[in-house]
Amino acid sequence: MSRTPPEQCEDSRIRPVETSHLADLIRIGEETNLSPWSAQSYLEEMKNPAAIMLRMVNDDNANIGFVVGRVVIAGDTGPRTDAEIYNIAVARNEQRRGCGQTLFEAFRNRCILKQVANIWLEVRESNSPAIKFYEKNGFEKVQSRNHFYNNPREHAILMRLRLLTPH
Ligand SMILES: CC(C)(COP(=O)(O)OP(=O)(O)OC[C@H]1O[C@@H](n2cnc3c(N)ncnc32)[C@H](O)[C@@H]1OP(=O)(O)O)[C@@H](O)C(=O)NCCC(=O)NCCS
């Protein structure tokens, strides 16, 4: 029996990120107070074959959100494929309509296809909307990283979602 890969079942408003979209990513990042990434940082990430960079469009084909992360090789007791989310944001006037969920599920689908064991991320400890969003999606708090962020200086919470159970 053939099975449809999860990324072919996903929301049709999910698209890959190309150079022409970077200005929109930066604008959405600024309006949602993400840790700032320059166009150069995004361009560098685009060159990395392990990067996962997705955007979401509305009915007018305007960019309303994005997720950026990467598959990484990790593991103290032998190599393991993990992934990290660096940025996820939805334009302010589009929040709480399920866009973040759709973006995250598209990212997670790609991780599942690549047999990723864990997805990791850091989040400001004051960012309770994002923490609730991640917890709703199965992430757990693993540890605190003191003074991880600048402007303003703040601790990070390291969160993990297990996709594969460790042996
Ligand atoms: C985190 C973020 C991407 C969520 O996007 P979104 O489109 O608003 O989220 P969704 O509508 O898909 O929400 C999915 C679920 O997450 C939780 N959630 C999302 N926003 C929440 C909030 N402000 N307060 C509490 N729970 C929230 C809810 O459980 C929600 O389900 P529900 O609406 O059925 O209750 C968005 O808030 C954002 O862009 N924040 C600013 C950027 C940021 O901080 N990114 C994270 C950096 S680490």
PDBQT file of the ligand as one rigid body, heavy atoms in Angstrom, charges set to zero:
ROOT
HETATM    1  C1  LIG A 201       4.307  31.784  18.786  1.00  0.00    +0.000 C 
HETATM    2  C2  LIG A 201       3.524  32.194  17.510  1.00  0.00    +0.000 C 
HETATM    3  C3  LIG A 201       4.345  31.833  16.283  1.00  0.00    +0.000 C 
HETATM    4  C4  LIG A 201       2.196  31.387  17.481  1.00  0.00    +0.000 C 
HETATM    5  O1  LIG A 201       1.539  31.675  16.247  1.00  0.00    +0.000 OA
HETATM    6  P1  LIG A 201      -0.067  31.765  16.120  1.00  0.00    +0.000 P 
HETATM    7  O2  LIG A 201      -0.413  31.719  14.681  1.00  0.00    +0.000 OA
HETATM    8  O3  LIG A 201      -0.583  32.901  16.905  1.00  0.00    +0.000 OA
HETATM    9  O4  LIG A 201      -0.484  30.415  16.867  1.00  0.00    +0.000 OA
HETATM   10  P2  LIG A 201      -1.759  29.499  16.587  1.00  0.00    +0.000 P 
HETATM   11  O5  LIG A 201      -2.955  30.348  16.318  1.00  0.00    +0.000 OA
HETATM   12  O6  LIG A 201      -1.427  28.475  15.573  1.00  0.00    +0.000 OA
HETATM   13  O7  LIG A 201      -1.911  28.821  18.021  1.00  0.00    +0.000 OA
HETATM   14  C5  LIG A 201      -1.812  27.421  18.264  1.00  0.00    +0.000 C 
HETATM   15  C6  LIG A 201      -1.954  27.188  19.747  1.00  0.00    +0.000 C 
HETATM   16  O8  LIG A 201      -0.817  27.711  20.456  1.00  0.00    +0.000 OA
HETATM   17  C7  LIG A 201      -1.246  28.290  21.708  1.00  0.00    +0.000 C 
HETATM   18  N1  LIG A 201      -1.069  29.732  21.670  1.00  0.00    +0.000 N 
HETATM   19  C8  LIG A 201      -0.707  30.499  20.603  1.00  0.00    +0.000 A 
HETATM   20  N2  LIG A 201      -0.621  31.788  20.956  1.00  0.00    +0.000 NA
HETATM   21  C9  LIG A 201      -0.936  31.851  22.269  1.00  0.00    +0.000 A 
HETATM   22  C10 LIG A 201      -1.053  32.920  23.196  1.00  0.00    +0.000 A 
HETATM   23  N3  LIG A 201      -0.828  34.191  22.840  1.00  0.00    +0.000 N 
HETATM   24  N4  LIG A 201      -1.413  32.639  24.477  1.00  0.00    +0.000 NA
HETATM   25  C11 LIG A 201      -1.666  31.365  24.842  1.00  0.00    +0.000 A 
HETATM   26  N5  LIG A 201      -1.595  30.302  24.000  1.00  0.00    +0.000 NA
HETATM   27  C12 LIG A 201      -1.235  30.542  22.729  1.00  0.00    +0.000 A 
HETATM   28  C13 LIG A 201      -2.729  27.947  21.830  1.00  0.00    +0.000 C 
HETATM   29  O9  LIG A 201      -2.835  26.679  22.452  1.00  0.00    +0.000 OA
HETATM   30  C14 LIG A 201      -3.155  27.861  20.374  1.00  0.00    +0.000 C 
HETATM   31  O10 LIG A 201      -4.297  27.077  20.174  1.00  0.00    +0.000 OA
HETATM   32  P3  LIG A 201      -5.766  27.754  20.336  1.00  0.00    +0.000 P 
HETATM   33  O11 LIG A 201      -5.759  29.069  19.589  1.00  0.00    +0.000 OA
HETATM   34  O12 LIG A 201      -6.662  26.715  19.754  1.00  0.00    +0.000 OA
HETATM   35  O13 LIG A 201      -5.942  27.972  21.811  1.00  0.00    +0.000 OA
HETATM   36  C15 LIG A 201       3.141  33.689  17.546  1.00  0.00    +0.000 C 
HETATM   37  O14 LIG A 201       2.599  34.003  18.814  1.00  0.00    +0.000 OA
HETATM   38  C16 LIG A 201       4.289  34.646  17.272  1.00  0.00    +0.000 C 
HETATM   39  O15 LIG A 201       4.613  34.966  16.116  1.00  0.00    +0.000 OA
HETATM   40  N6  LIG A 201       4.928  35.168  18.344  1.00  0.00    +0.000 N 
HETATM   41  C17 LIG A 201       5.968  36.183  18.195  1.00  0.00    +0.000 C 
HETATM   42  C18 LIG A 201       7.265  35.582  17.721  1.00  0.00    +0.000 C 
HETATM   43  C19 LIG A 201       7.824  34.623  18.749  1.00  0.00    +0.000 C 
HETATM   44  O16 LIG A 201       7.859  34.908  19.930  1.00  0.00    +0.000 OA
HETATM   45  N7  LIG A 201       8.276  33.443  18.255  1.00  0.00    +0.000 N 
HETATM   46  C20 LIG A 201       8.868  32.431  19.097  1.00  0.00    +0.000 C 
HETATM   47  C21 LIG A 201      10.307  32.757  19.302  1.00  0.00    +0.000 C 
HETATM   48  S1  LIG A 201      11.100  31.504  20.300  1.00  0.00    +0.000 SA
ENDROOT
TORSDOF 0
